[in-house]
């Protein structure tokens, strides 16, 4: 017998809750003592889309149409964690996993199952190009810094890349790392070359 998926199990629970709410409301309506309408599950109005990377190693989860800075949580069938919604009602995060089964849970109530889009091959290519460019830019900056440091003193330490920035997305971290790697390579090359050919000592 096939085991139900996490999405199926979660939807079954939600459907059961909705059915129970309507049933309870119907019985209350038949009672002379009924004074309030039955509670209902309010559908979430925003969107949620899961886009797998072309290499199948990560996914990007995006949403729009939510209230500015709205309090949302994301459930993956096993755990729930908060989402950061910006002032325009959008959110985006990247996770290195293959699972695409997610549900958005607004603190105000309701739910929104995330739809799954086709793998974005064009975005993967853009990411690769951004990393390649960052490495080249870093190398050029390192060459200038290494030459300047060697002109001052060949016994001094070689220049180091800028400090890392906290709170970056996975892609931004990859771009920053590429720049720093390029910087170190360029600075070392220029520093050593200048000092070997008669730099100041």
GROMACS elastic network, one bead per residue, 0.5 to 0.9 nm:
[ bonds ]
;  ai    aj funct       b0    kb
    4     7     6  0.81889   500
    4     8     6  0.60199   500
    4     9     6  0.62526   500
    5     8     6  0.51201   500
    5     9     6  0.61371   500
    5    10     6  0.85533   500
    6     9     6  0.50213   500
    6    10     6  0.60069   500
    6    11     6  0.84836   500
    6    76     6  0.84130   500
    6    77     6  0.55619   500
    6    78     6  0.82998   500
    6   101     6  0.77289   500
    7    10     6  0.51081   500
    7    11     6  0.60340   500
    7    12     6  0.84211   500
    7    76     6  0.86463   500
    7    77     6  0.68919   500
    7   101     6  0.62947   500
    7   102     6  0.78152   500
    7   103     6  0.85836   500
    7   113     6  0.87471   500
    8    11     6  0.51583   500
    8    12     6  0.59944   500
    8    13     6  0.86406   500
    9    12     6  0.50451   500
    9    13     6  0.63281   500
    9    14     6  0.87452   500
    9    77     6  0.87849   500
   10    13     6  0.51769   500
   10    14     6  0.62817   500
   10    15     6  0.85722   500
   10    77     6  0.72599   500
   11    15     6  0.58900   500
   11    16     6  0.83722   500
   12    15     6  0.50630   500
   12    16     6  0.60371   500
   12    17     6  0.85944   500
   13    16     6  0.50907   500
   13    17     6  0.62689   500
   13    18     6  0.87324   500
   14    17     6  0.51057   500
   14    18     6  0.62783   500
   14    19     6  0.86537   500
   15    18     6  0.50807   500
   15    19     6  0.61044   500
   15    20     6  0.84724   500
   16    19     6  0.50659   500
   16    20     6  0.59963   500
   16    21     6  0.85079   500
   17    20     6  0.50331   500
   17    21     6  0.61281   500
   17    22     6  0.87536   500
   17    41     6  0.86630   500
   18    21     6  0.50565   500
   18    22     6  0.63584   500
   18    23     6  0.85916   500
   18    40     6  0.70215   500
   18    41     6  0.66108   500
   19    22     6  0.52444   500
   19    23     6  0.60488   500
   19    24     6  0.84458   500
   20    23     6  0.50620   500
   20    24     6  0.59544   500
   20    25     6  0.84197   500
   21    24     6  0.51532   500
   21    25     6  0.60987   500
   21    26     6  0.86142   500
   21    38     6  0.65943   500
   21    39     6  0.61853   500
   21    40     6  0.64772   500
   21    41     6  0.83741   500
   22    26     6  0.60553   500
   22    27     6  0.86559   500
   22    38     6  0.66627   500
   22    39     6  0.77063   500
   22    40     6  0.73773   500
   23    26     6  0.50605   500
   23    27     6  0.63272   500
   23    28     6  0.85718   500
   23    38     6  0.87072   500
   24    27     6  0.52972   500
   24    28     6  0.61737   500
   24    29     6  0.86637   500
   24    38     6  0.68407   500
   24    39     6  0.87758   500
   25    28     6  0.50220   500
   25    29     6  0.61255   500
   25    30     6  0.87595   500
   25    36     6  0.88440   500
   25    37     6  0.66186   500
   25    39     6  0.72579   500
   26    29     6  0.51307   500
   26    30     6  0.65251   500
   26    31     6  0.89356   500
   26    38     6  0.76116   500
   27    30     6  0.52177   500
   27    31     6  0.65392   500
   27    34     6  0.89404   500
   28    31     6  0.51099   500
   28    32     6  0.81499   500
   28    33     6  0.77903   500
   28    34     6  0.53729   500
   28    35     6  0.84163   500
   28    36     6  0.83792   500
   28    37     6  0.81723   500
   28    38     6  0.75568   500
   29    32     6  0.75552   500
   29    33     6  0.84856   500
   29    34     6  0.57632   500
   29    35     6  0.84105   500
   29    36     6  0.85421   500
   29    37     6  0.77588   500
   29    38     6  0.83104   500
   30    33     6  0.86750   500
   30    34     6  0.75286   500
   31    34     6  0.54726   500
   32    35     6  0.84607   500
   34    37     6  0.80293   500
   36    39     6  0.88195   500
   37    40     6  0.89244   500
   41   109     6  0.72051   500
   41   110     6  0.56032   500
   41   111     6  0.84729   500
   42   108     6  0.88852   500
   42   109     6  0.63797   500
   42   111     6  0.78524   500
   43   109     6  0.79165   500
   43   111     6  0.60213   500
   43   112     6  0.71328   500
   44    47     6  0.82295   500
   44    66     6  0.85102   500
   44   104     6  0.84010   500
   44   105     6  0.81075   500
   44   106     6  0.71906   500
   44   109     6  0.76704   500
   44   110     6  0.53703   500
   44   111     6  0.53683   500
   44   112     6  0.56353   500
   45    65     6  0.69149   500
   45    66     6  0.67328   500
   45   111     6  0.89223   500
   45   112     6  0.79234   500
   46    63     6  0.69013   500
   46    64     6  0.57232   500
   46    67     6  0.80757   500
   46    89     6  0.83297   500
   46    90     6  0.88488   500
   46   112     6  0.76213   500
   47    62     6  0.80213   500
   47    63     6  0.50273   500
   47    64     6  0.53408   500
   47    65     6  0.62403   500
   47    66     6  0.74893   500
   47   104     6  0.88163   500
   47   112     6  0.72597   500
   47   113     6  0.86200   500
   47   114     6  0.73577   500
   47   115     6  0.84893   500
   48    61     6  0.70032   500
   48    62     6  0.56782   500
   48    64     6  0.70281   500
   48    91     6  0.88610   500
   48   102     6  0.87047   500
   48   103     6  0.81048   500
   48   104     6  0.72970   500
   48   112     6  0.71968   500
   48   113     6  0.71521   500
   48   115     6  0.63764   500
   48   116     6  0.87522   500
   49    60     6  0.81163   500
   49    61     6  0.56959   500
   49    62     6  0.53304   500
   49    63     6  0.62550   500
   49   113     6  0.88001   500
   49   114     6  0.51557   500
   49   116     6  0.57524   500
   49   117     6  0.66475   500
   50    59     6  0.65472   500
   50    60     6  0.57506   500
   50    62     6  0.65922   500
   50    63     6  0.89653   500
   50   100     6  0.62121   500
   50   101     6  0.83234   500
   50   102     6  0.80178   500
   50   114     6  0.63855   500
   50   115     6  0.61361   500
   50   117     6  0.60085   500
   50   118     6  0.87349   500
   51    58     6  0.87575   500
   51    59     6  0.55137   500
   51    60     6  0.51552   500
   51    61     6  0.63968   500
   51    62     6  0.81648   500
   51   100     6  0.80387   500
   51   115     6  0.87643   500
   51   116     6  0.60706   500
   51   118     6  0.62120   500
   51   119     6  0.57446   500
   51   120     6  0.67243   500
   52    55     6  0.81876   500
   52    56     6  0.61978   500
   52    57     6  0.78425   500
   52    58     6  0.60738   500
   52    60     6  0.63309   500
   52    61     6  0.87204   500
   52    97     6  0.89840   500
   52    98     6  0.73532   500
   52    99     6  0.89257   500
   52   100     6  0.76471   500
   52   116     6  0.80271   500
   52   117     6  0.73324   500
   52   118     6  0.68099   500
   52   120     6  0.68318   500
   53    56     6  0.52175   500
   53    57     6  0.64984   500
   53    58     6  0.54669   500
   53    59     6  0.55569   500
   53    60     6  0.74089   500
   53   118     6  0.87180   500
   53   119     6  0.52539   500
   53   120     6  0.58308   500
   53   121     6  0.69140   500
   53   123     6  0.80559   500
   53   124     6  0.66499   500
   54    57     6  0.79547   500
   54    58     6  0.85243   500
   54   118     6  0.87691   500
   54   119     6  0.50825   500
   54   120     6  0.58520   500
   54   122     6  0.85194   500
   54   123     6  0.84856   500
   54   124     6  0.64505   500
   55    58     6  0.76397   500
   55   119     6  0.84867   500
   55   121     6  0.83424   500
   55   124     6  0.80789   500
   56    59     6  0.77179   500
   56    97     6  0.81081   500
   56    98     6  0.64823   500
   56   119     6  0.80492   500
   57    95     6  0.88428   500
   57    96     6  0.58885   500
   57    97     6  0.58802   500
   57    98     6  0.62018   500
   58    94     6  0.70459   500
   58    95     6  0.55860   500
   58    98     6  0.60156   500
   58    99     6  0.87781   500
   59    93     6  0.84909   500
   59    94     6  0.57506   500
   59    95     6  0.54890   500
   59    96     6  0.63643   500
   59    97     6  0.64856   500
   59    98     6  0.66951   500
   59    99     6  0.80072   500
   59   100     6  0.74471   500
   59   119     6  0.87053   500
   60    92     6  0.70563   500
   60    93     6  0.58052   500
   60    95     6  0.65058   500
   60    96     6  0.88318   500
   61    91     6  0.79667   500
   61    92     6  0.55315   500
   61    93     6  0.53678   500
   61    94     6  0.62194   500
   61    95     6  0.80400   500
   61   100     6  0.88978   500
   61   102     6  0.89496   500
   61   114     6  0.84505   500
   62    90     6  0.74015   500
   62    91     6  0.55472   500
   62    93     6  0.66743   500
   62    94     6  0.87879   500
   63    66     6  0.76839   500
   63    85     6  0.86156   500
   63    89     6  0.79955   500
   63    90     6  0.53496   500
   63    91     6  0.51263   500
   63    92     6  0.65034   500
   63   114     6  0.88164   500
   64    67     6  0.88794   500
   64    85     6  0.88580   500
   64    88     6  0.80547   500
   64    89     6  0.57002   500
   64    91     6  0.66601   500
   65    68     6  0.87658   500
   65    88     6  0.80152   500
   65    89     6  0.55808   500
   65    90     6  0.66753   500
   66    69     6  0.81353   500
   66    70     6  0.66642   500
   66    85     6  0.78362   500
   66    88     6  0.78729   500
   66    90     6  0.65010   500
   66    91     6  0.88473   500
   67    70     6  0.51346   500
   67    71     6  0.87281   500
   67    85     6  0.82643   500
   67    86     6  0.89086   500
   67    87     6  0.80348   500
   67    88     6  0.75127   500
   67    90     6  0.84705   500
   68    85     6  0.68034   500
   68    86     6  0.60818   500
   68    88     6  0.53229   500
   68    90     6  0.78051   500
   69    72     6  0.88320   500
   69    84     6  0.73898   500
   69    86     6  0.51463   500
   69    87     6  0.53694   500
   69    88     6  0.76865   500
   69    89     6  0.62712   500
   69    90     6  0.84438   500
   70    83     6  0.89921   500
   70    84     6  0.82182   500
   70    85     6  0.59820   500
   70    86     6  0.80547   500
   70    87     6  0.86459   500
   70    89     6  0.71010   500
   70   106     6  0.77154   500
   70   107     6  0.82871   500
   70   108     6  0.89880   500
   71    82     6  0.76568   500
   71    83     6  0.73029   500
   71    84     6  0.77064   500
   71    85     6  0.72833   500
   71   105     6  0.88510   500
   71   106     6  0.61342   500
   71   107     6  0.57210   500
   71   108     6  0.78970   500
   72    81     6  0.86852   500
   72    82     6  0.59452   500
   72    83     6  0.53383   500
   72    84     6  0.74156   500
   72    85     6  0.74988   500
   72   104     6  0.67068   500
   72   105     6  0.57221   500
   72   107     6  0.58619   500
   72   108     6  0.85689   500
   73    80     6  0.63639   500
   73    81     6  0.53880   500
   73    83     6  0.51921   500
   73    84     6  0.86392   500
   73   103     6  0.83770   500
   73   104     6  0.57710   500
   73   105     6  0.50304   500
   73   106     6  0.62204   500
   73   107     6  0.74087   500
   74    79     6  0.82569   500
   74    80     6  0.54489   500
   74    81     6  0.54971   500
   74    82     6  0.61718   500
   74    83     6  0.63693   500
   74   102     6  0.67089   500
   74   103     6  0.57679   500
   74   105     6  0.60894   500
   74   106     6  0.87195   500
   75    78     6  0.70960   500
   75    79     6  0.57257   500
   75    81     6  0.67452   500
   75    82     6  0.89663   500
   75   101     6  0.85047   500
   75   102     6  0.55665   500
   75   103     6  0.51754   500
   75   104     6  0.63805   500
   75   105     6  0.73004   500
   76    79     6  0.58652   500
   76    80     6  0.67102   500
   76    81     6  0.89832   500
   76    99     6  0.81228   500
   76   100     6  0.81696   500
   76   101     6  0.59629   500
   76   103     6  0.66653   500
   77    80     6  0.79718   500
   77   101     6  0.72794   500
   77   102     6  0.70445   500
   77   103     6  0.81764   500
   80   105     6  0.88843   500
   83    91     6  0.72085   500
   83    92     6  0.85136   500
   83    93     6  0.85623   500
   83   104     6  0.86843   500
   84    90     6  0.84065   500
   84    91     6  0.60778   500
   84    92     6  0.79830   500
   84    93     6  0.88370   500
   85    88     6  0.78614   500
   85    89     6  0.57328   500
   85    90     6  0.54055   500
   85    92     6  0.82258   500
   86    89     6  0.54092   500
   86    90     6  0.55103   500
   86    91     6  0.63954   500
   87    90     6  0.74970   500
   88    91     6  0.89295   500
   93   169     6  0.75106   500
   93   170     6  0.88809   500
   94   169     6  0.72415   500
   94   170     6  0.68370   500
   94   171     6  0.84322   500
   95    98     6  0.85774   500
   95   170     6  0.81615   500
   96   170     6  0.88604   500
   97   100     6  0.84084   500
   99   102     6  0.82956   500
  100   114     6  0.82383   500
  100   115     6  0.85430   500
  100   116     6  0.67483   500
  101   113     6  0.81480   500
  101   114     6  0.71843   500
  101   115     6  0.84760   500
  101   116     6  0.82494   500
  102   112     6  0.87777   500
  102   113     6  0.62557   500
  102   114     6  0.55150   500
  102   115     6  0.83667   500
  103   111     6  0.67521   500
  103   112     6  0.55649   500
  103   114     6  0.55409   500
  104   110     6  0.87255   500
  104   111     6  0.56279   500
  104   112     6  0.50097   500
  104   113     6  0.62574   500
  104   114     6  0.70833   500
  105   108     6  0.84469   500
  105   109     6  0.69989   500
  105   110     6  0.64421   500
  105   112     6  0.66706   500
  105   113     6  0.88387   500
  106   109     6  0.53820   500
  106   110     6  0.63049   500
  106   111     6  0.64499   500
  106   112     6  0.84564   500
  107   110     6  0.81756   500
  117   120     6  0.82346   500
  118   121     6  0.88949   500
  119   122     6  0.89148   500
  120   123     6  0.54710   500
  120   124     6  0.66139   500
  121   124     6  0.51277   500
  121   125     6  0.64162   500
  121   126     6  0.87783   500
  122   125     6  0.51652   500
  122   126     6  0.63206   500
  122   127     6  0.87271   500
  123   127     6  0.61460   500
  123   128     6  0.86653   500
  124   127     6  0.50621   500
  124   128     6  0.63371   500
  124   129     6  0.87149   500
  125   128     6  0.51192   500
  125   129     6  0.62212   500
  125   130     6  0.86191   500
  126   129     6  0.50612   500
  126   130     6  0.61050   500
  126   131     6  0.86535   500
  127   130     6  0.51076   500
  127   131     6  0.63088   500
  127   132     6  0.86693   500
  127   171     6  0.71427   500
  127   175     6  0.84328   500
  128   131     6  0.51707   500
  128   132     6  0.61695   500
  128   133     6  0.86315   500
  129   132     6  0.50313   500
  129   133     6  0.60937   500
  129   134     6  0.85064   500
  130   133     6  0.51744   500
  130   134     6  0.60855   500
  130   135     6  0.86709   500
  130   175     6  0.66689   500
  131   134     6  0.50635   500
  131   135     6  0.62416   500
  131   136     6  0.87409   500
  131   171     6  0.86283   500
  131   172     6  0.89767   500
  131   174     6  0.67758   500
  131   176     6  0.81870   500
  131   177     6  0.85781   500
  131   178     6  0.59304   500
  131   179     6  0.78267   500
  132   135     6  0.52792   500
  132   136     6  0.64552   500
  132   137     6  0.87513   500
  132   175     6  0.82453   500
  132   178     6  0.73760   500
  132   179     6  0.87882   500
  133   136     6  0.51395   500
  133   137     6  0.60755   500
  133   138     6  0.84492   500
  133   175     6  0.86023   500
  133   178     6  0.85422   500
  133   179     6  0.82684   500
  134   137     6  0.50472   500
  134   138     6  0.59543   500
  134   139     6  0.85101   500
  134   175     6  0.59221   500
  134   176     6  0.72336   500
  134   177     6  0.85321   500
  134   178     6  0.57423   500
  134   180     6  0.85067   500
  134   182     6  0.77666   500
  135   138     6  0.50611   500
  135   139     6  0.61622   500
  135   140     6  0.87451   500
  135   175     6  0.77719   500
  135   176     6  0.85735   500
  135   177     6  0.81901   500
  135   180     6  0.73724   500
  135   181     6  0.67256   500
  135   183     6  0.75286   500
  136   139     6  0.50584   500
  136   140     6  0.62999   500
  136   141     6  0.86583   500
  136   178     6  0.84021   500
  136   179     6  0.72434   500
  136   182     6  0.62547   500
  136   183     6  0.84188   500
  137   140     6  0.52213   500
  137   141     6  0.62190   500
  137   142     6  0.85356   500
  137   179     6  0.65194   500
  137   182     6  0.73240   500
  137   183     6  0.78416   500
  138   141     6  0.51195   500
  138   142     6  0.59944   500
  138   143     6  0.86158   500
  138   161     6  0.83679   500
  138   178     6  0.74382   500
  138   180     6  0.60528   500
  138   181     6  0.71907   500
  138   184     6  0.79043   500
  138   185     6  0.85370   500
  138   186     6  0.74688   500
  139   143     6  0.61862   500
  139   144     6  0.88206   500
  139   179     6  0.72554   500
  139   180     6  0.82330   500
  139   181     6  0.77682   500
  139   184     6  0.71683   500
  139   185     6  0.62350   500
  139   187     6  0.73204   500
  140   143     6  0.52124   500
  140   144     6  0.65882   500
  140   145     6  0.88107   500
  140   182     6  0.78210   500
  140   183     6  0.70892   500
  140   186     6  0.63671   500
  140   187     6  0.85166   500
  141   144     6  0.53518   500
  141   145     6  0.62859   500
  141   146     6  0.85924   500
  141   182     6  0.84153   500
  141   183     6  0.60805   500
  141   186     6  0.72780   500
  141   187     6  0.77887   500
  142   145     6  0.50316   500
  142   146     6  0.58246   500
  142   147     6  0.83900   500
  142   159     6  0.78074   500
  142   160     6  0.83107   500
  142   161     6  0.76608   500
  142   180     6  0.87255   500
  142   182     6  0.71325   500
  142   184     6  0.61241   500
  142   185     6  0.70366   500
  142   188     6  0.77094   500
  142   189     6  0.86008   500
  142   190     6  0.78463   500
  143   146     6  0.51393   500
  143   147     6  0.60696   500
  143   148     6  0.85245   500
  143   183     6  0.73682   500
  143   184     6  0.86963   500
  143   185     6  0.81428   500
  143   188     6  0.77026   500
  143   189     6  0.70310   500
  143   190     6  0.51630   500
  143   191     6  0.77178   500
  144   147     6  0.53209   500
  144   148     6  0.61737   500
  144   149     6  0.86415   500
  144   186     6  0.80401   500
  144   187     6  0.71809   500
  144   190     6  0.76087   500
  145   148     6  0.51672   500
  145   149     6  0.61282   500
  145   150     6  0.86109   500
  145   158     6  0.86527   500
  145   159     6  0.64645   500
  145   160     6  0.87629   500
  145   183     6  0.86681   500
  145   186     6  0.84370   500
  145   187     6  0.60353   500
  145   190     6  0.82579   500
  145   191     6  0.83786   500
  146   149     6  0.51645   500
  146   150     6  0.61333   500
  146   151     6  0.85986   500
  146   158     6  0.65124   500
  146   159     6  0.61432   500
  146   184     6  0.88644   500
  146   186     6  0.71800   500
  146   188     6  0.63953   500
  146   189     6  0.75593   500
  146   190     6  0.51978   500
  146   192     6  0.82822   500
  146   194     6  0.86321   500
  147   150     6  0.51479   500
  147   151     6  0.61570   500
  147   152     6  0.87869   500
  147   187     6  0.72368   500
  147   189     6  0.88839   500
  147   190     6  0.52931   500
  147   191     6  0.53402   500
  147   192     6  0.87294   500
  147   193     6  0.85187   500
  147   194     6  0.65551   500
  147   195     6  0.88833   500
  148   151     6  0.52045   500
  148   152     6  0.65821   500
  148   153     6  0.89674   500
  148   190     6  0.89669   500
  148   191     6  0.81757   500
  149   152     6  0.53056   500
  149   153     6  0.63365   500
  149   154     6  0.73260   500
  149   156     6  0.74813   500
  149   157     6  0.81799   500
  149   158     6  0.69068   500
  149   159     6  0.69090   500
  149   187     6  0.88775   500
  149   191     6  0.70585   500
  150   153     6  0.51444   500
  150   155     6  0.80554   500
  150   156     6  0.76445   500
  150   158     6  0.79536   500
  150   190     6  0.80767   500
  150   191     6  0.52976   500
  150   192     6  0.79520   500
  150   194     6  0.64196   500
  150   195     6  0.62637   500
  150   199     6  0.64616   500
  150   200     6  0.71426   500
  150   201     6  0.87529   500
  151   154     6  0.70417   500
  151   191     6  0.85381   500
  151   194     6  0.76302   500
  151   195     6  0.80679   500
  151   199     6  0.60335   500
  151   200     6  0.59338   500
  151   201     6  0.87774   500
  152   156     6  0.82482   500
  152   199     6  0.84344   500
  152   200     6  0.66347   500
  152   201     6  0.82779   500
  153   156     6  0.54636   500
  153   157     6  0.87319   500
  153   195     6  0.87393   500
  153   199     6  0.77053   500
  153   200     6  0.57139   500
  153   201     6  0.56573   500
  154   157     6  0.79436   500
  154   158     6  0.85666   500
  154   191     6  0.75718   500
  154   192     6  0.83935   500
  154   194     6  0.84229   500
  154   195     6  0.58268   500
  154   199     6  0.65266   500
  154   200     6  0.61255   500
  154   201     6  0.54737   500
  155   158     6  0.88511   500
  155   200     6  0.88337   500
  155   201     6  0.65845   500
  156   159     6  0.88826   500
  157   160     6  0.87198   500
  158   184     6  0.87233   500
  158   187     6  0.69516   500
  158   188     6  0.67421   500
  158   191     6  0.69257   500
  159   183     6  0.89443   500
  159   184     6  0.78389   500
  159   187     6  0.65509   500
  159   188     6  0.81827   500
  159   191     6  0.88129   500
  160   163     6  0.86288   500
  160   180     6  0.83850   500
  160   183     6  0.76853   500
  160   184     6  0.65929   500
  160   187     6  0.79252   500
  161   164     6  0.86838   500
  161   179     6  0.82645   500
  161   180     6  0.54397   500
  161   181     6  0.82571   500
  161   183     6  0.59999   500
  161   184     6  0.66231   500
  161   187     6  0.89509   500
  162   165     6  0.89225   500
  162   180     6  0.74152   500
  164   173     6  0.85912   500
  164   176     6  0.74883   500
  164   177     6  0.84473   500
  164   180     6  0.88496   500
  165   168     6  0.68074   500
  165   173     6  0.84161   500
  165   176     6  0.84847   500
  167   173     6  0.89492   500
  168   171     6  0.79226   500
  168   172     6  0.57098   500
  168   173     6  0.58355   500
  169   172     6  0.51500   500
  169   173     6  0.61120   500
  169   174     6  0.86377   500
  170   173     6  0.51131   500
  170   174     6  0.62976   500
  170   175     6  0.87707   500
  171   174     6  0.50526   500
  171   175     6  0.62782   500
  171   176     6  0.86409   500
  172   176     6  0.60775   500
  172   177     6  0.84985   500
  173   176     6  0.50500   500
  173   177     6  0.60399   500
  173   178     6  0.85230   500
  174   177     6  0.51214   500
  174   178     6  0.61621   500
  174   179     6  0.87043   500
  175   178     6  0.51063   500
  175   179     6  0.63092   500
  175   180     6  0.87264   500
  176   179     6  0.51170   500
  176   180     6  0.62125   500
  176   181     6  0.86022   500
  177   180     6  0.50740   500
  177   181     6  0.60313   500
  177   182     6  0.84661   500
  178   181     6  0.51616   500
  178   182     6  0.61099   500
  178   183     6  0.84977   500
  179   182     6  0.51265   500
  179   183     6  0.60198   500
  179   184     6  0.87108   500
  180   184     6  0.62201   500
  180   185     6  0.86037   500
  181   184     6  0.53219   500
  181   185     6  0.63082   500
  181   186     6  0.86741   500
  182   185     6  0.51372   500
  182   186     6  0.60777   500
  182   187     6  0.84840   500
  183   186     6  0.51578   500
  183   187     6  0.59292   500
  183   188     6  0.84029   500
  184   187     6  0.51704   500
  184   188     6  0.59568   500
  184   189     6  0.84077   500
  185   188     6  0.53470   500
  185   189     6  0.61216   500
  185   190     6  0.86537   500
  186   189     6  0.51889   500
  186   190     6  0.61291   500
  186   191     6  0.84145   500
  187   190     6  0.53244   500
  187   191     6  0.58793   500
  187   192     6  0.84147   500
  188   191     6  0.51917   500
  188   192     6  0.59851   500
  188   193     6  0.83411   500
  189   192     6  0.54594   500
  189   193     6  0.60163   500
  189   194     6  0.85567   500
  190   193     6  0.51427   500
  190   194     6  0.60132   500
  190   195     6  0.84895   500
  191   194     6  0.54194   500
  191   195     6  0.61953   500
  191   196     6  0.85926   500
  192   195     6  0.52825   500
  192   196     6  0.60342   500
  192   197     6  0.86499   500
  193   196     6  0.52682   500
  193   197     6  0.63633   500
  193   199     6  0.88039   500
  194   197     6  0.53521   500
  194   198     6  0.66650   500
  194   199     6  0.54939   500
  194   200     6  0.89302   500
  195   198     6  0.54925   500
  195   200     6  0.71649   500
  195   201     6  0.81792   500
  196   199     6  0.68728   500
  198   201     6  0.84023   500
